[in-house]
Amino acid sequence: DPEVGVLGLPDGVKFVFLDVGLAMIVFTSILGQLTAQVNASHMMIDYINNYFALFTLHACMAVEISGVMHSSYLIRNILSVISGRPIASNEPPREGFALAFFWGRVLMSLAILGFSLAVTVVALLQGDTSASVKYPGIPRGLVVVLLFVFMAVVGMREGMQIAFFAVAKLPANQRGTSFFGRKTCELLFKGNGQNLPGFMIGRQLAVVCSFFLVGSYTSLTIQPGTGDNIFGVSDGAQAFLNWGFQGAVVTTILASISWQLVASACPVAFLNNPFAYVLLVVALFLESTGLCSGAWV
Protein backbone atom coordinates (compact mmCIF):
# COMPACT_ATOMS: atom_id res chain seq x y z
CA ASP A 1 0.00 0.00 0.00
CA PRO A 2 1.68 3.27 -1.09
CA GLU A 3 -0.09 5.08 1.77
CA VAL A 4 1.59 2.95 4.44
CA GLY A 5 4.83 4.36 5.80
CA VAL A 6 7.89 2.12 6.13
CA LEU A 7 10.69 3.35 8.40
CA GLY A 8 9.89 6.87 7.28
CA LEU A 9 11.33 6.20 3.83
CA PRO A 10 10.45 8.53 0.93
CA ASP A 11 7.96 7.24 -1.63
CA GLY A 12 10.66 6.89 -4.28
CA VAL A 13 12.80 4.70 -2.05
CA LYS A 14 9.80 2.57 -1.08
CA PHE A 15 8.93 2.11 -4.74
CA VAL A 16 12.42 0.88 -5.64
CA PHE A 17 12.99 -1.36 -2.62
CA LEU A 18 9.47 -2.67 -2.00
CA ASP A 19 7.34 -2.29 -5.13
CA VAL A 20 10.11 -3.15 -7.57
CA GLY A 21 11.48 -5.67 -5.08
CA LEU A 22 15.13 -4.64 -4.94
CA ALA A 23 15.28 -5.29 -1.19
CA MET A 24 14.11 -8.89 -1.52
CA ILE A 25 16.27 -9.48 -4.61
CA VAL A 26 19.46 -8.35 -2.86
CA PHE A 27 18.50 -10.15 0.36
CA THR A 28 17.88 -13.42 -1.48
CA SER A 29 20.98 -13.10 -3.67
CA ILE A 30 23.38 -12.47 -0.79
CA LEU A 31 22.00 -14.52 2.10
CA GLY A 32 20.24 -17.18 0.07
CA GLN A 33 22.89 -17.97 -2.52
CA LEU A 34 26.10 -15.98 -2.88
CA THR A 35 27.25 -16.24 0.74
CA ALA A 36 26.91 -20.02 0.64
CA GLN A 37 28.69 -20.21 -2.72
CA VAL A 38 31.59 -18.06 -1.50
CA ASN A 39 32.00 -20.13 1.66
CA ALA A 40 31.78 -23.39 -0.26
CA SER A 41 34.42 -22.27 -2.75
CA HIS A 42 36.89 -21.58 0.06
CA MET A 43 36.00 -24.43 2.45
CA MET A 44 34.79 -27.25 0.24
CA ILE A 45 35.21 -30.20 2.61
CA ASP A 46 34.14 -28.33 5.74
CA TYR A 47 31.08 -27.00 3.94
CA ILE A 48 29.69 -30.49 3.34
CA ASN A 49 30.93 -32.00 6.60
CA ASN A 50 27.55 -31.83 8.33
CA TYR A 51 24.27 -33.70 8.46
CA PHE A 52 22.34 -30.95 6.73
CA ALA A 53 24.50 -31.34 3.62
CA LEU A 54 23.87 -35.09 3.75
CA PHE A 55 20.13 -34.50 4.09
CA THR A 56 20.19 -32.09 1.15
CA LEU A 57 22.02 -34.64 -0.98
CA HIS A 58 19.49 -37.37 -0.21
CA ALA A 59 16.58 -34.98 -0.82
CA CYS A 60 17.98 -34.07 -4.24
CA MET A 61 18.56 -37.72 -5.07
CA ALA A 62 14.98 -38.50 -4.10
CA VAL A 63 13.70 -35.83 -6.49
CA GLU A 64 15.89 -37.25 -9.26
CA ILE A 65 14.74 -40.81 -8.63
CA SER A 66 11.11 -39.69 -8.72
CA GLY A 67 11.55 -38.91 -12.41
CA VAL A 68 9.74 -35.58 -12.36
CA MET A 69 12.63 -33.90 -14.18
CA HIS A 70 13.60 -36.84 -16.39
CA SER A 71 12.49 -35.09 -19.57
CA SER A 72 15.78 -33.21 -19.28
CA TYR A 73 17.58 -36.48 -20.02
CA LEU A 74 15.60 -36.75 -23.24
CA ILE A 75 16.80 -33.28 -24.19
CA ARG A 76 20.36 -34.35 -23.41
CA ASN A 77 20.05 -37.43 -25.61
CA ILE A 78 18.57 -35.42 -28.48
CA LEU A 79 21.41 -32.91 -28.25
CA SER A 80 23.93 -35.73 -28.21
CA VAL A 81 22.51 -37.09 -31.46
CA ILE A 82 22.37 -33.65 -33.09
CA SER A 83 25.90 -32.70 -32.07
CA GLY A 84 27.33 -36.13 -32.84
CA ARG A 85 29.03 -36.22 -29.45
CA PRO A 86 28.54 -39.36 -27.34
CA ILE A 87 27.46 -38.94 -23.73
CA ALA A 88 30.31 -39.60 -21.33
CA SER A 89 29.10 -41.71 -18.43
CA ASN A 90 30.58 -44.09 -15.88
CA GLU A 91 27.30 -45.99 -15.63
CA PRO A 92 26.85 -49.26 -17.52
CA PRO A 93 24.29 -49.30 -20.35
CA ARG A 94 20.72 -49.70 -19.12
CA GLU A 95 19.08 -53.00 -19.90
CA GLY A 96 15.84 -54.76 -19.14
CA PHE A 97 13.90 -53.34 -16.22
CA ALA A 98 16.35 -50.47 -15.67
CA LEU A 99 15.89 -49.32 -19.27
CA ALA A 100 12.10 -49.58 -19.09
CA PHE A 101 12.03 -47.82 -15.72
CA PHE A 102 14.16 -44.98 -17.08
CA TRP A 103 12.06 -44.34 -20.17
CA GLY A 104 8.88 -44.74 -18.18
CA ARG A 105 9.97 -41.87 -15.97
CA VAL A 106 10.91 -39.83 -19.05
CA LEU A 107 7.37 -40.24 -20.41
CA MET A 108 5.91 -39.37 -17.02
CA SER A 109 8.09 -36.25 -16.86
CA LEU A 110 7.00 -35.18 -20.35
CA ALA A 111 3.36 -35.56 -19.29
CA ILE A 112 3.94 -33.51 -16.14
CA LEU A 113 5.80 -30.83 -18.10
CA GLY A 114 3.04 -30.66 -20.71
CA PHE A 115 0.34 -30.34 -18.06
CA SER A 116 2.34 -27.72 -16.15
CA LEU A 117 2.82 -25.68 -19.31
CA ALA A 118 -0.87 -25.93 -20.14
CA VAL A 119 -1.88 -24.79 -16.65
CA THR A 120 0.55 -21.88 -16.73
CA VAL A 121 -0.35 -20.60 -20.20
CA VAL A 122 -4.12 -20.96 -19.73
CA ALA A 123 -3.97 -19.24 -16.35
CA LEU A 124 -1.97 -16.37 -17.86
CA LEU A 125 -4.47 -15.94 -20.70
CA GLN A 126 -7.37 -16.00 -18.24
CA GLY A 127 -5.73 -13.51 -15.89
CA ASP A 128 -5.53 -15.99 -13.02
CA THR A 129 -1.90 -15.41 -12.02
CA SER A 130 -0.09 -12.92 -9.84
CA ALA A 131 1.10 -11.18 -13.01
CA SER A 132 -2.42 -9.85 -13.60
CA VAL A 133 -2.46 -8.48 -10.06
CA LYS A 134 0.99 -6.88 -10.14
CA TYR A 135 0.95 -5.73 -13.76
CA PRO A 136 -2.72 -5.27 -14.74
CA GLY A 137 -1.84 -2.96 -17.62
CA ILE A 138 0.09 -5.59 -19.58
CA PRO A 139 -2.00 -7.49 -22.19
CA ARG A 140 -2.37 -11.15 -21.30
CA GLY A 141 -0.96 -12.37 -24.59
CA LEU A 142 2.13 -10.24 -24.05
CA VAL A 143 2.51 -11.70 -20.56
CA VAL A 144 2.79 -15.18 -22.09
CA VAL A 145 5.48 -13.94 -24.47
CA LEU A 146 7.34 -12.23 -21.63
CA LEU A 147 7.27 -15.44 -19.59
CA PHE A 148 9.19 -17.31 -22.28
CA VAL A 149 11.49 -14.34 -22.86
CA PHE A 150 12.43 -14.18 -19.19
CA MET A 151 12.91 -17.95 -19.05
CA ALA A 152 15.18 -17.72 -22.08
CA VAL A 153 17.22 -14.98 -20.40
CA VAL A 154 17.54 -17.07 -17.24
CA GLY A 155 18.42 -20.12 -19.31
CA MET A 156 21.11 -18.22 -21.19
CA ARG A 157 22.72 -17.20 -17.91
CA GLU A 158 22.46 -20.73 -16.55
CA GLY A 159 24.10 -22.11 -19.66
CA MET A 160 26.77 -19.43 -19.79
CA GLN A 161 28.30 -20.45 -16.49
CA ILE A 162 28.57 -24.04 -17.74
CA ALA A 163 30.07 -22.92 -21.05
CA PHE A 164 32.52 -20.54 -19.37
CA PHE A 165 34.00 -23.24 -17.17
CA ALA A 166 34.17 -25.60 -20.15
CA VAL A 167 36.03 -23.19 -22.44
CA ALA A 168 38.36 -22.17 -19.60
CA LYS A 169 40.12 -25.49 -20.18
CA LEU A 170 40.69 -24.73 -23.87
CA PRO A 171 43.57 -22.78 -25.44
CA ALA A 172 42.75 -19.12 -25.98
CA ASN A 173 42.60 -19.51 -29.77
CA GLN A 174 39.91 -22.21 -29.49
CA ARG A 175 37.51 -20.44 -27.15
CA GLY A 176 35.49 -18.72 -29.85
CA THR A 177 34.85 -19.36 -33.52
CA SER A 178 32.89 -16.20 -34.30
CA PHE A 179 33.25 -12.47 -33.69
CA PHE A 180 31.00 -12.47 -30.63
CA GLY A 181 32.43 -15.73 -29.34
CA ARG A 182 35.92 -14.27 -29.34
CA LYS A 183 34.73 -10.97 -27.85
CA THR A 184 32.92 -12.81 -25.07
CA CYS A 185 35.92 -14.92 -24.12
CA GLU A 186 38.34 -12.01 -24.38
CA LEU A 187 36.23 -9.98 -21.97
CA LEU A 188 35.70 -12.90 -19.62
CA PHE A 189 39.36 -13.88 -19.33
CA LYS A 190 40.73 -10.35 -19.57
CA GLY A 191 43.60 -9.45 -17.22
CA ASN A 192 43.98 -11.69 -14.19
CA GLY A 193 40.65 -13.43 -14.69
CA GLN A 194 38.62 -11.42 -12.18
CA ASN A 195 35.77 -11.08 -14.65
CA LEU A 196 34.81 -14.73 -14.21
CA PRO A 197 33.91 -14.45 -10.49
CA GLY A 198 32.50 -11.02 -11.28
CA PHE A 199 30.20 -12.60 -13.84
CA MET A 200 29.08 -15.22 -11.32
CA ILE A 201 28.02 -12.51 -8.86
CA GLY A 202 26.31 -10.33 -11.45
CA ARG A 203 24.69 -13.37 -13.01
CA GLN A 204 23.26 -14.47 -9.67
CA LEU A 205 21.72 -11.06 -9.06
CA ALA A 206 20.16 -11.05 -12.53
CA VAL A 207 18.90 -14.63 -12.20
CA VAL A 208 17.21 -13.94 -8.87
CA CYS A 209 15.56 -10.85 -10.34
CA SER A 210 14.34 -12.82 -13.35
CA PHE A 211 13.04 -15.67 -11.20
CA PHE A 212 11.02 -13.26 -9.09
CA LEU A 213 9.39 -12.02 -12.29
CA VAL A 214 8.85 -15.54 -13.62
CA GLY A 215 7.44 -16.57 -10.25
CA SER A 216 4.73 -13.94 -10.49
CA TYR A 217 3.86 -15.24 -13.95
CA THR A 218 3.49 -18.86 -12.87
CA SER A 219 1.79 -18.48 -9.47
CA LEU A 220 -1.98 -18.95 -9.55
CA THR A 221 -4.52 -16.73 -7.80
CA ILE A 222 -7.54 -19.02 -8.19
CA GLN A 223 -9.42 -19.59 -4.95
CA PRO A 224 -10.59 -23.20 -4.50
CA GLY A 225 -14.31 -23.56 -3.99
CA THR A 226 -15.32 -20.65 -6.22
CA GLY A 227 -16.02 -22.84 -9.24
CA ASP A 228 -13.20 -21.29 -11.28
CA ASN A 229 -10.69 -24.11 -10.88
CA ILE A 230 -8.29 -24.50 -13.80
CA PHE A 231 -9.46 -27.25 -16.19
CA GLY A 232 -12.23 -28.02 -13.70
CA VAL A 233 -9.93 -29.88 -11.30
CA SER A 234 -11.01 -30.63 -7.75
CA ASP A 235 -10.57 -28.09 -4.98
CA GLY A 236 -7.78 -30.18 -3.49
CA ALA A 237 -5.93 -30.28 -6.79
CA GLN A 238 -6.40 -26.55 -7.24
CA ALA A 239 -5.02 -25.90 -3.77
CA PHE A 240 -2.00 -28.03 -4.69
CA LEU A 241 -1.44 -26.11 -7.93
CA ASN A 242 -1.66 -22.84 -6.02
CA TRP A 243 1.51 -23.89 -4.21
CA GLY A 244 3.37 -23.39 -7.50
CA PHE A 245 4.32 -26.95 -8.43
CA GLN A 246 3.69 -26.33 -12.13
CA GLY A 247 5.87 -23.21 -12.08
CA ALA A 248 8.72 -25.11 -10.45
CA VAL A 249 8.57 -27.83 -13.10
CA VAL A 250 8.40 -25.42 -16.03
CA THR A 251 11.18 -23.13 -14.85
CA THR A 252 13.50 -25.92 -13.71
CA ILE A 253 13.33 -27.78 -17.01
CA LEU A 254 12.84 -24.98 -19.54
CA ALA A 255 14.73 -22.17 -17.81
CA SER A 256 17.62 -24.07 -16.29
CA ILE A 257 18.44 -27.71 -16.97
CA SER A 258 17.79 -27.66 -20.72
CA TRP A 259 20.08 -24.69 -21.27
CA GLN A 260 22.79 -26.20 -19.11
CA LEU A 261 22.67 -29.37 -21.17
CA VAL A 262 22.94 -27.38 -24.40
CA ALA A 263 25.92 -25.46 -23.05
CA SER A 264 27.66 -28.59 -21.80
CA ALA A 265 27.21 -30.31 -25.16
CA CYS A 266 28.33 -27.34 -27.29
CA PRO A 267 30.08 -24.73 -25.10
CA VAL A 268 31.92 -22.93 -27.90
CA ALA A 269 28.85 -22.72 -30.12
CA PHE A 270 26.82 -21.54 -27.13
CA LEU A 271 29.17 -18.61 -26.56
CA ASN A 272 29.14 -17.67 -30.24
CA ASN A 273 25.64 -16.36 -29.60
CA PRO A 274 25.75 -12.53 -29.50
CA PHE A 275 23.32 -12.55 -26.57
CA ALA A 276 26.01 -14.24 -24.49
CA TYR A 277 28.24 -11.19 -24.90
CA VAL A 278 25.41 -8.80 -24.04
CA LEU A 279 24.45 -10.76 -20.92
CA LEU A 280 28.10 -10.95 -19.85
CA VAL A 281 28.40 -7.16 -20.05
CA VAL A 282 25.17 -6.74 -18.09
CA ALA A 283 26.35 -9.19 -15.40
CA LEU A 284 29.69 -7.40 -15.02
CA PHE A 285 27.89 -4.08 -14.74
CA LEU A 286 25.61 -5.42 -12.01
CA GLU A 287 28.62 -6.75 -10.13
CA SER A 288 30.38 -3.39 -10.45
CA THR A 289 27.48 -1.65 -8.69
CA GLY A 290 28.49 -3.39 -5.46
CA LEU A 291 24.94 -4.43 -4.59
CA CYS A 292 26.10 -7.94 -3.74
CA SER A 293 29.60 -7.20 -2.46
CA GLY A 294 28.38 -8.03 1.03
CA ALA A 295 28.63 -11.71 0.09
CA TRP A 296 32.42 -11.48 0.45
CA VAL A 297 32.26 -10.36 4.10
N, C-alpha and C positions, 0 to 999 in steps of 0.2 A: 504494500500500500504506500504510494508516494507521500501520503499525508502523515505517515507514522515516522517519528524521528528515531534515528539510530545513532547513539553516541554524539548527538549534536552535529553530525556531519552535514555538509552542504548537499543540496539536491544533486548537483553534478557528480560528487564523489559517490553518493548512494547509488546513482544510476550505473556508474562504471563498475563498482564493486559488488553490488547486490543484483540489480536488474540484468546487467550484462553477464554477471557471474564471475568476474575476475577474482574475487576473494576465494571462492570455492575452487576455481581452476588452479590457482597458485597453491592453495592449501593441499589439494589432492596431489598435485604434481610433486611437491616437496616432501610432505610427510607420508603420502601414500605410495610413492614410487621411487623418486630420485634418491632420497636418503638411504633407502634399503639397497638400491643398486650401487651407490657409492661405497657403502659399508661392505657389501658383498665382494666388490672388486678388490678391496684392500685386505679383507679377512675372509678368504673363501672357505677354508676348513672350519674356522670358528663360527662362521655364519650359519652353517648347516649342522653344527654339532649341538643340536637340541631336539627335543621331542616335537616341538611345533613344526620344524622343518620336515621331520619324518611324517607327521600327520598330513602336512600339505602335499608331500610326495604321494602318499597313498590315496589322498582325495583326488589328486589329478589323475592317477592311474585308474581309479574307479570310473571317472568320467570317460577316460579313453576306452576302457573295456566296455562301457555301456554302448558304445557305437554311435552316440548322438552326433559326433563330429566326423564320422568315418567317410562322409562324402568328400572330405578333403583328400583322402587317399586316392579316390578316383581321379580327382584333379591332378594329383601328382603323377599318377600312371599315364594319364592322357598327355601331360607335358613331357613325360619321358619318351613316349612314342613320337611326339611331334619333333622334339629336339634331337632324337636319335641317341640320347645318352642313357645308358642303363642305370637303374637305381642301385646305388651302393648300399648293401645291407649285410649285417652279420647273422641275420636270421636264416634258417634253412627254408627252402621253398615250401609253401603251404600245400598240403595235400589232404584229401579226404574231408573229414569233418572240419578241420581247421580252415580249409579253403572255403567250404560252404558257409561256415560260421562268419568268416570275414566278409564275404560278399553279401550275406544276409544282412549284416549290420550296415554295409554300404547302402543297400536298397532302403533299409529303414531310415538311415540318415537323410537320403534324398527325399523320402516322403515327408520327413519332419521339416526339412529345409523348404520344400515346396509349400507345405501348409503354413509355415511361419511367414514366408514371403506373401502368400495370399492374404493372411490376416493383416499383415502390416500395410500392404498396399490398399486393400479395401477400406481399412480403418482410416487411412490418410485421406482417401477420396471422399469418405463419408464425414470427415471432420471429427472423428472420434479418438483423436490422439492429443497429447499435450501440446503439439505444434499448433493446433487450431486455437488453443487457449493462450499460448504465449505470443503467437504471431498471427492474429486473426486477419490481418490485411493481406497475407500472402495467398494467392490462389491455390486451391488444393492440388491441382495438377502440377503446379510448379513445385509444391512441397515434395511430391513424389520424385521429381527430377533432382531436387536438391539433396534428397536422402541418398540417392545413388552417387551424386557428385561428392558429397562429404565422405561416403564410404570409400570411394575411389581415392580421395586425398589421403585418408587414413591408411588405406592399403598401400599406396605408394610409399608412404613414410615407413610402414612396417617392412616392406620389401627392401627399401633402401638400406636399412641397417644390416640386413642379411647380405646384400650385394656388396656393401662397403667392406665388410669383414672378409668376404670372399676374394675381392680384387686386391685387398691389401697384401695377399700372399703372392701376387703376380708381379713380374717386372714392370717398371713404370711404362714401358712402351707397349705393353699388352693390356693396359687397364681401360682403354677406350678405343673404339674403332670408328667413331664419328666425331664431328666437331663438338657436340655437346657432351659426349662421353668423355672426351679428353679434357674439356673445360671443367667438368664435374670432378674428375679425379685430381686434376691439378689444384683446384681450390681445396679439395678435401685434405690432400696430403701436403699442402703448402707449408713451407717452413719446417718447424719441429713436430708437426703432426697434431698440434693442439686443436685443429678444426674438427677432428674426428670426435673427441669427447664433447666439444662444443656443439656439434651437430646432435649428439645423443641427448643433451640437455634441452636444446631448442626443439628437437623433434618431440620429446616427451611432453613439453608444454603445449605444442600444437596438437598432438594426438589427444590429450586430455580435453582440450577445448573442443575438438571435433567430436569426441565421444559424448560430451555433454549435449551438443546439438543433435547428434544422431539419437541419443537417448530420448530426447523430447519428441522425436519423430516416430519412435517405435513404441512408446508407452501409451497404453490405452486409457481412456477416460470413461469407458462404459460402466455404468452402475448395474450390477447384477440385480435381477428382480424387476427391472423396468420394462422388460419385453424387447429391449433393443440389443440383445446379445449378438455378437458377431456370428454370422452363419447359423444363427438359431441354436447355438450350443446351450448346454444346461448352465444354470447359475453357478454351479461349482466349477465347471470348466471355464466360464468367463472370469470368475474370481482368480483362477489359476493364471489365465492369460494376462490379467491385469498386473501380475507380478513381474511381467516383462520377459518371460521365457522365450517368446518368439523373437524378441529383439536381440537377446543374447545369442541365439542360434544364428540369426542372419548376420549380425555384425562380426561374430567370431569367424564364421566361414568365409563370408564375402568381403569383409573389410580387414581381415588379418591373415588367416592361415593360407588362403588361396594365393595372395600376393607374396607371402613368404616363400611358398613353394615355387612360384614363378621365378623369383629372384634367385633362389638357391639353384634352380636348374639352369638359368641363363643369366648370370650376374652381369656380364659385360653388356649384353644386349639390353638388359634392364636399365643400366645406367646411360645407355645411348639415347634414352628418351629425354627430350628437352625439359619435360616437367621435373625430372630428377634434379636438374641444375637449379631450376627456379625454387623448388622446395628446399634444396640445400641452402640457398642464399637466405630464404625466409627463416629457416631454422637457426642459422648462424646469427641473423639479426635478432631473433628472439632471445638467444643466449646472451648476446651483447648487452641487452637491456638490463641484465642483472636480476630479473624477477625471480629466478630460481637459484641464484647463487647461494642462498641459505642452505642448500643441500650439502655444500662442502664443509659446513661448520661441524 
